[in-house]
C-alpha cells in the first residue's frame, strides 16, 4: 500500500489569476469569479460533506474569496482524483443553486500542490492557512469556522498516522 503524504493544495476561482500559459498564447482574461461570505460557506459545506462521505483526511482548510487552501493527507495516486471531485462537485452544486444555465466556470482548470516533508513545514503551513484571510485583509466569516472545525482531523490523529 502506498504511503499517506500531506499535501498543501491550492486552487483558484475562474479568471482570478493570469498564468504564464495565458500570456504565452494571448488568452484574454474574462471577469473573475469572486465569492462572497455566503458562497464561501456554501462551497465549504459541499467540500465538508465530501470529506465526511468519503472519509478523507483534511488537516487544515480555508477559503478566501478567490482561492482555497487545504492540507490533504492522501496517497500520490489519490490526490488528483480527490481534488477533481472537490472542484467538480462543488462547481456543479454551486451552478445548480445559482441557476446558471449557460456555460459557467467556478474554478480554474489547474491546481497547485506542495508535499509537506517536515514537522516544521507542517506547522508553518497550518498557520499560513489558518491566517490566510487576515493576510488578504478579509473579514472573519463566522459561518466557516464550524464547518472547518467539523471537517479537519484532530491533530493527535494526524501525529499518529504520520508517526
Rosetta constraint file for C-alpha pairs under 8 A:
AtomPair CA 2 CA 75 HARMONIC 6.18 0.50
AtomPair CA 2 CA 76 HARMONIC 7.92 0.50
AtomPair CA 3 CA 74 HARMONIC 7.84 0.50
AtomPair CA 3 CA 75 HARMONIC 5.88 0.50
AtomPair CA 4 CA 73 HARMONIC 6.01 0.50
AtomPair CA 4 CA 74 HARMONIC 4.72 0.50
AtomPair CA 4 CA 75 HARMONIC 4.66 0.50
AtomPair CA 4 CA 76 HARMONIC 7.73 0.50
AtomPair CA 4 CA 162 HARMONIC 7.91 0.50
AtomPair CA 5 CA 73 HARMONIC 5.34 0.50
AtomPair CA 5 CA 74 HARMONIC 5.47 0.50
AtomPair CA 5 CA 75 HARMONIC 5.86 0.50
AtomPair CA 5 CA 76 HARMONIC 7.35 0.50
AtomPair CA 5 CA 115 HARMONIC 7.13 0.50
AtomPair CA 5 CA 116 HARMONIC 7.46 0.50
AtomPair CA 6 CA 71 HARMONIC 6.26 0.50
AtomPair CA 6 CA 72 HARMONIC 5.52 0.50
AtomPair CA 6 CA 73 HARMONIC 4.24 0.50
AtomPair CA 6 CA 74 HARMONIC 6.51 0.50
AtomPair CA 6 CA 115 HARMONIC 6.06 0.50
AtomPair CA 6 CA 116 HARMONIC 5.50 0.50
AtomPair CA 6 CA 117 HARMONIC 7.94 0.50
AtomPair CA 7 CA 70 HARMONIC 7.99 0.50
AtomPair CA 7 CA 71 HARMONIC 5.34 0.50
AtomPair CA 7 CA 72 HARMONIC 5.31 0.50
AtomPair CA 7 CA 73 HARMONIC 6.34 0.50
AtomPair CA 7 CA 74 HARMONIC 7.79 0.50
AtomPair CA 7 CA 113 HARMONIC 6.12 0.50
AtomPair CA 7 CA 114 HARMONIC 5.47 0.50
AtomPair CA 7 CA 115 HARMONIC 4.43 0.50
AtomPair CA 7 CA 116 HARMONIC 5.60 0.50
AtomPair CA 8 CA 69 HARMONIC 7.14 0.50
AtomPair CA 8 CA 70 HARMONIC 5.78 0.50
AtomPair CA 8 CA 71 HARMONIC 4.49 0.50
AtomPair CA 8 CA 72 HARMONIC 6.64 0.50
AtomPair CA 8 CA 113 HARMONIC 5.38 0.50
AtomPair CA 8 CA 114 HARMONIC 5.13 0.50
AtomPair CA 8 CA 115 HARMONIC 6.34 0.50
AtomPair CA 8 CA 116 HARMONIC 6.77 0.50
AtomPair CA 8 CA 125 HARMONIC 7.38 0.50
AtomPair CA 9 CA 68 HARMONIC 8.00 0.50
AtomPair CA 9 CA 69 HARMONIC 5.77 0.50
AtomPair CA 9 CA 70 HARMONIC 5.31 0.50
AtomPair CA 9 CA 71 HARMONIC 6.05 0.50
AtomPair CA 9 CA 72 HARMONIC 7.11 0.50
AtomPair CA 9 CA 111 HARMONIC 7.17 0.50
AtomPair CA 9 CA 112 HARMONIC 5.71 0.50
AtomPair CA 9 CA 113 HARMONIC 4.35 0.50
AtomPair CA 9 CA 114 HARMONIC 6.65 0.50
AtomPair CA 10 CA 67 HARMONIC 6.96 0.50
AtomPair CA 10 CA 68 HARMONIC 5.48 0.50
AtomPair CA 10 CA 69 HARMONIC 4.64 0.50
AtomPair CA 10 CA 70 HARMONIC 6.60 0.50
AtomPair CA 10 CA 111 HARMONIC 5.82 0.50
AtomPair CA 10 CA 112 HARMONIC 5.28 0.50
AtomPair CA 10 CA 113 HARMONIC 6.34 0.50
AtomPair CA 11 CA 67 HARMONIC 5.60 0.50
AtomPair CA 11 CA 68 HARMONIC 5.48 0.50
AtomPair CA 11 CA 69 HARMONIC 7.03 0.50
AtomPair CA 11 CA 107 HARMONIC 7.44 0.50
AtomPair CA 11 CA 108 HARMONIC 7.30 0.50
AtomPair CA 11 CA 110 HARMONIC 7.00 0.50
AtomPair CA 11 CA 111 HARMONIC 4.56 0.50
AtomPair CA 11 CA 112 HARMONIC 6.40 0.50
AtomPair CA 12 CA 16 HARMONIC 6.67 0.50
AtomPair CA 12 CA 17 HARMONIC 7.53 0.50
AtomPair CA 12 CA 66 HARMONIC 5.63 0.50
AtomPair CA 12 CA 67 HARMONIC 4.07 0.50
AtomPair CA 12 CA 68 HARMONIC 6.39 0.50
AtomPair CA 12 CA 107 HARMONIC 5.92 0.50
AtomPair CA 12 CA 108 HARMONIC 5.83 0.50
AtomPair CA 12 CA 111 HARMONIC 7.30 0.50
AtomPair CA 13 CA 32 HARMONIC 7.22 0.50
AtomPair CA 13 CA 33 HARMONIC 5.67 0.50
AtomPair CA 13 CA 34 HARMONIC 7.14 0.50
AtomPair CA 13 CA 66 HARMONIC 5.08 0.50
AtomPair CA 13 CA 67 HARMONIC 5.88 0.50
AtomPair CA 13 CA 106 HARMONIC 5.67 0.50
AtomPair CA 13 CA 107 HARMONIC 4.15 0.50
AtomPair CA 13 CA 108 HARMONIC 5.40 0.50
AtomPair CA 14 CA 32 HARMONIC 5.90 0.50
AtomPair CA 14 CA 33 HARMONIC 5.63 0.50
AtomPair CA 14 CA 105 HARMONIC 6.02 0.50
AtomPair CA 14 CA 106 HARMONIC 5.46 0.50
AtomPair CA 14 CA 107 HARMONIC 4.50 0.50
AtomPair CA 14 CA 108 HARMONIC 4.27 0.50
AtomPair CA 14 CA 109 HARMONIC 7.86 0.50
AtomPair CA 15 CA 29 HARMONIC 5.95 0.50
AtomPair CA 15 CA 30 HARMONIC 6.05 0.50
AtomPair CA 15 CA 31 HARMONIC 6.35 0.50
AtomPair CA 15 CA 32 HARMONIC 4.35 0.50
AtomPair CA 15 CA 33 HARMONIC 6.55 0.50
AtomPair CA 15 CA 108 HARMONIC 6.74 0.50
AtomPair CA 16 CA 32 HARMONIC 4.80 0.50
AtomPair CA 16 CA 33 HARMONIC 6.51 0.50
AtomPair CA 16 CA 34 HARMONIC 7.71 0.50
AtomPair CA 16 CA 66 HARMONIC 6.43 0.50
AtomPair CA 18 CA 22 HARMONIC 6.35 0.50
AtomPair CA 18 CA 23 HARMONIC 7.30 0.50
AtomPair CA 18 CA 29 HARMONIC 7.39 0.50
AtomPair CA 19 CA 23 HARMONIC 6.54 0.50
AtomPair CA 20 CA 24 HARMONIC 6.03 0.50
AtomPair CA 21 CA 25 HARMONIC 6.13 0.50
AtomPair CA 22 CA 26 HARMONIC 5.79 0.50
AtomPair CA 22 CA 27 HARMONIC 4.82 0.50
AtomPair CA 22 CA 28 HARMONIC 7.50 0.50
AtomPair CA 23 CA 27 HARMONIC 6.38 0.50
AtomPair CA 33 CA 66 HARMONIC 6.85 0.50
AtomPair CA 33 CA 106 HARMONIC 6.64 0.50
AtomPair CA 34 CA 65 HARMONIC 5.43 0.50
AtomPair CA 34 CA 66 HARMONIC 5.31 0.50
AtomPair CA 35 CA 39 HARMONIC 5.44 0.50
AtomPair CA 35 CA 40 HARMONIC 6.21 0.50
AtomPair CA 35 CA 64 HARMONIC 7.98 0.50
AtomPair CA 35 CA 65 HARMONIC 4.57 0.50
AtomPair CA 35 CA 66 HARMONIC 6.28 0.50
AtomPair CA 36 CA 40 HARMONIC 6.24 0.50
AtomPair CA 36 CA 65 HARMONIC 6.28 0.50
AtomPair CA 37 CA 41 HARMONIC 6.35 0.50
AtomPair CA 37 CA 65 HARMONIC 7.79 0.50
AtomPair CA 37 CA 141 HARMONIC 6.17 0.50
AtomPair CA 38 CA 42 HARMONIC 6.08 0.50
AtomPair CA 39 CA 43 HARMONIC 6.05 0.50
AtomPair CA 40 CA 44 HARMONIC 6.02 0.50
AtomPair CA 40 CA 63 HARMONIC 6.42 0.50
AtomPair CA 40 CA 64 HARMONIC 7.54 0.50
AtomPair CA 40 CA 65 HARMONIC 6.98 0.50
AtomPair CA 40 CA 144 HARMONIC 7.45 0.50
AtomPair CA 41 CA 45 HARMONIC 6.00 0.50
AtomPair CA 41 CA 143 HARMONIC 6.03 0.50
AtomPair CA 41 CA 144 HARMONIC 5.49 0.50
AtomPair CA 41 CA 147 HARMONIC 7.98 0.50
AtomPair CA 42 CA 46 HARMONIC 6.47 0.50
AtomPair CA 42 CA 94 HARMONIC 7.84 0.50
AtomPair CA 43 CA 47 HARMONIC 6.28 0.50
AtomPair CA 43 CA 90 HARMONIC 5.98 0.50
AtomPair CA 43 CA 94 HARMONIC 7.26 0.50
AtomPair CA 44 CA 48 HARMONIC 5.91 0.50
AtomPair CA 44 CA 63 HARMONIC 7.65 0.50
AtomPair CA 44 CA 144 HARMONIC 7.20 0.50
AtomPair CA 44 CA 147 HARMONIC 6.93 0.50
AtomPair CA 44 CA 148 HARMONIC 7.66 0.50
AtomPair CA 45 CA 49 HARMONIC 6.11 0.50
AtomPair CA 45 CA 147 HARMONIC 6.52 0.50
AtomPair CA 46 CA 50 HARMONIC 6.43 0.50
AtomPair CA 46 CA 89 HARMONIC 7.75 0.50
AtomPair CA 46 CA 90 HARMONIC 5.86 0.50
AtomPair CA 46 CA 93 HARMONIC 7.87 0.50
AtomPair CA 47 CA 51 HARMONIC 6.18 0.50
AtomPair CA 47 CA 86 HARMONIC 6.07 0.50
AtomPair CA 47 CA 90 HARMONIC 6.86 0.50
AtomPair CA 48 CA 52 HARMONIC 6.27 0.50
AtomPair CA 48 CA 147 HARMONIC 6.73 0.50
AtomPair CA 48 CA 148 HARMONIC 7.47 0.50
AtomPair CA 48 CA 150 HARMONIC 7.68 0.50
AtomPair CA 48 CA 151 HARMONIC 5.50 0.50
AtomPair CA 49 CA 53 HARMONIC 5.95 0.50
AtomPair CA 50 CA 54 HARMONIC 5.88 0.50
AtomPair CA 50 CA 55 HARMONIC 7.93 0.50
AtomPair CA 50 CA 56 HARMONIC 7.85 0.50
AtomPair CA 50 CA 86 HARMONIC 7.39 0.50
AtomPair CA 51 CA 55 HARMONIC 5.58 0.50
AtomPair CA 51 CA 56 HARMONIC 4.82 0.50
AtomPair CA 51 CA 57 HARMONIC 7.21 0.50
AtomPair CA 51 CA 58 HARMONIC 7.55 0.50
AtomPair CA 51 CA 151 HARMONIC 6.71 0.50
AtomPair CA 52 CA 56 HARMONIC 6.63 0.50
AtomPair CA 52 CA 151 HARMONIC 7.22 0.50
AtomPair CA 56 CA 72 HARMONIC 7.97 0.50
AtomPair CA 56 CA 73 HARMONIC 7.75 0.50
AtomPair CA 56 CA 74 HARMONIC 7.89 0.50
AtomPair CA 57 CA 72 HARMONIC 5.95 0.50
AtomPair CA 57 CA 73 HARMONIC 5.24 0.50
AtomPair CA 57 CA 74 HARMONIC 7.08 0.50
AtomPair CA 57 CA 152 HARMONIC 7.14 0.50
AtomPair CA 57 CA 153 HARMONIC 6.34 0.50
AtomPair CA 58 CA 70 HARMONIC 7.04 0.50
AtomPair CA 58 CA 71 HARMONIC 5.81 0.50
AtomPair CA 58 CA 72 HARMONIC 4.69 0.50
AtomPair CA 58 CA 73 HARMONIC 6.19 0.50
AtomPair CA 58 CA 151 HARMONIC 6.77 0.50
AtomPair CA 58 CA 152 HARMONIC 4.94 0.50
AtomPair CA 58 CA 153 HARMONIC 5.94 0.50
AtomPair CA 59 CA 70 HARMONIC 7.28 0.50
AtomPair CA 59 CA 71 HARMONIC 5.20 0.50
AtomPair CA 59 CA 72 HARMONIC 6.12 0.50
AtomPair CA 59 CA 73 HARMONIC 7.10 0.50
AtomPair CA 59 CA 126 HARMONIC 7.83 0.50
AtomPair CA 59 CA 152 HARMONIC 5.11 0.50
AtomPair CA 59 CA 153 HARMONIC 5.42 0.50
AtomPair CA 59 CA 154 HARMONIC 7.80 0.50
AtomPair CA 59 CA 155 HARMONIC 7.52 0.50
AtomPair CA 59 CA 158 HARMONIC 7.39 0.50
AtomPair CA 60 CA 69 HARMONIC 7.85 0.50
AtomPair CA 60 CA 70 HARMONIC 5.20 0.50
AtomPair CA 60 CA 71 HARMONIC 5.06 0.50
AtomPair CA 60 CA 72 HARMONIC 7.59 0.50
AtomPair CA 60 CA 126 HARMONIC 5.97 0.50
AtomPair CA 60 CA 129 HARMONIC 6.80 0.50
AtomPair CA 60 CA 130 HARMONIC 7.38 0.50
AtomPair CA 60 CA 152 HARMONIC 6.01 0.50
AtomPair CA 61 CA 68 HARMONIC 7.51 0.50
AtomPair CA 61 CA 69 HARMONIC 5.62 0.50
AtomPair CA 61 CA 70 HARMONIC 4.21 0.50
AtomPair CA 61 CA 71 HARMONIC 6.61 0.50
AtomPair CA 61 CA 129 HARMONIC 6.53 0.50
AtomPair CA 61 CA 130 HARMONIC 7.29 0.50
AtomPair CA 61 CA 148 HARMONIC 6.55 0.50
AtomPair CA 61 CA 152 HARMONIC 7.41 0.50
AtomPair CA 62 CA 68 HARMONIC 5.88 0.50
AtomPair CA 62 CA 69 HARMONIC 5.30 0.50
AtomPair CA 62 CA 70 HARMONIC 6.45 0.50
AtomPair CA 62 CA 129 HARMONIC 6.07 0.50
AtomPair CA 62 CA 130 HARMONIC 6.59 0.50
AtomPair CA 62 CA 132 HARMONIC 7.28 0.50
AtomPair CA 62 CA 133 HARMONIC 7.81 0.50
AtomPair CA 62 CA 148 HARMONIC 7.69 0.50
AtomPair CA 63 CA 67 HARMONIC 5.93 0.50
AtomPair CA 63 CA 68 HARMONIC 4.38 0.50
AtomPair CA 63 CA 69 HARMONIC 6.32 0.50
AtomPair CA 63 CA 133 HARMONIC 7.75 0.50
AtomPair CA 64 CA 68 HARMONIC 6.28 0.50
AtomPair CA 64 CA 132 HARMONIC 7.35 0.50
AtomPair CA 64 CA 133 HARMONIC 5.83 0.50
AtomPair CA 64 CA 136 HARMONIC 7.82 0.50
AtomPair CA 64 CA 138 HARMONIC 7.47 0.50
AtomPair CA 69 CA 129 HARMONIC 6.27 0.50
AtomPair CA 70 CA 129 HARMONIC 7.14 0.50
AtomPair CA 71 CA 126 HARMONIC 7.66 0.50
AtomPair CA 74 CA 78 HARMONIC 6.26 0.50
AtomPair CA 74 CA 79 HARMONIC 6.32 0.50
AtomPair CA 75 CA 79 HARMONIC 6.34 0.50
AtomPair CA 76 CA 80 HARMONIC 7.95 0.50
AtomPair CA 77 CA 81 HARMONIC 7.94 0.50
AtomPair CA 78 CA 82 HARMONIC 6.16 0.50
AtomPair CA 79 CA 83 HARMONIC 6.32 0.50
AtomPair CA 80 CA 84 HARMONIC 6.03 0.50
AtomPair CA 81 CA 85 HARMONIC 6.20 0.50
AtomPair CA 82 CA 86 HARMONIC 6.25 0.50
AtomPair CA 83 CA 87 HARMONIC 6.08 0.50
AtomPair CA 84 CA 88 HARMONIC 5.76 0.50
AtomPair CA 85 CA 89 HARMONIC 5.63 0.50
AtomPair CA 85 CA 90 HARMONIC 7.96 0.50
AtomPair CA 86 CA 90 HARMONIC 5.96 0.50
AtomPair CA 87 CA 91 HARMONIC 5.99 0.50
AtomPair CA 87 CA 107 HARMONIC 6.78 0.50
AtomPair CA 88 CA 92 HARMONIC 6.10 0.50
AtomPair CA 89 CA 93 HARMONIC 6.14 0.50
AtomPair CA 90 CA 94 HARMONIC 5.94 0.50
AtomPair CA 91 CA 95 HARMONIC 5.91 0.50
AtomPair CA 91 CA 105 HARMONIC 7.37 0.50
AtomPair CA 91 CA 106 HARMONIC 5.60 0.50
AtomPair CA 91 CA 107 HARMONIC 7.22 0.50
AtomPair CA 92 CA 96 HARMONIC 6.17 0.50
AtomPair CA 93 CA 97 HARMONIC 6.06 0.50
AtomPair CA 94 CA 98 HARMONIC 6.13 0.50
AtomPair CA 95 CA 99 HARMONIC 6.01 0.50
AtomPair CA 95 CA 100 HARMONIC 5.19 0.50
AtomPair CA 95 CA 101 HARMONIC 7.90 0.50
AtomPair CA 95 CA 104 HARMONIC 7.31 0.50
AtomPair CA 95 CA 106 HARMONIC 7.95 0.50
AtomPair CA 96 CA 100 HARMONIC 6.35 0.50
AtomPair CA 100 CA 104 HARMONIC 6.76 0.50
AtomPair CA 116 CA 121 HARMONIC 6.14 0.50
AtomPair CA 116 CA 122 HARMONIC 6.06 0.50
AtomPair CA 117 CA 121 HARMONIC 6.69 0.50
AtomPair CA 117 CA 122 HARMONIC 7.57 0.50
AtomPair CA 118 CA 122 HARMONIC 6.20 0.50
AtomPair CA 119 CA 123 HARMONIC 6.23 0.50
AtomPair CA 120 CA 124 HARMONIC 6.13 0.50
AtomPair CA 121 CA 125 HARMONIC 5.95 0.50
AtomPair CA 122 CA 126 HARMONIC 6.12 0.50
AtomPair CA 123 CA 127 HARMONIC 6.23 0.50
AtomPair CA 124 CA 128 HARMONIC 6.06 0.50
AtomPair CA 125 CA 129 HARMONIC 6.11 0.50
AtomPair CA 126 CA 130 HARMONIC 6.11 0.50
AtomPair CA 127 CA 131 HARMONIC 6.16 0.50
AtomPair CA 128 CA 132 HARMONIC 5.85 0.50
AtomPair CA 131 CA 135 HARMONIC 6.36 0.50
AtomPair CA 132 CA 136 HARMONIC 6.40 0.50
AtomPair CA 133 CA 137 HARMONIC 6.19 0.50
AtomPair CA 133 CA 138 HARMONIC 5.04 0.50
AtomPair CA 133 CA 139 HARMONIC 7.11 0.50
AtomPair CA 133 CA 140 HARMONIC 7.39 0.50
AtomPair CA 134 CA 138 HARMONIC 5.70 0.50
AtomPair CA 134 CA 139 HARMONIC 7.31 0.50
AtomPair CA 141 CA 145 HARMONIC 7.55 0.50
AtomPair CA 143 CA 147 HARMONIC 7.40 0.50
AtomPair CA 144 CA 148 HARMONIC 6.12 0.50
AtomPair CA 145 CA 149 HARMONIC 5.90 0.50
AtomPair CA 146 CA 150 HARMONIC 6.16 0.50
AtomPair CA 147 CA 151 HARMONIC 6.22 0.50
AtomPair CA 148 CA 152 HARMONIC 6.18 0.50
AtomPair CA 153 CA 157 HARMONIC 6.68 0.50
AtomPair CA 153 CA 158 HARMONIC 6.73 0.50
AtomPair CA 154 CA 158 HARMONIC 6.62 0.50
AtomPair CA 155 CA 159 HARMONIC 6.23 0.50
AtomPair CA 156 CA 160 HARMONIC 6.21 0.50
AtomPair CA 157 CA 161 HARMONIC 6.26 0.50
AtomPair CA 158 CA 162 HARMONIC 6.12 0.50
AtomPair CA 159 CA 163 HARMONIC 5.57 0.50
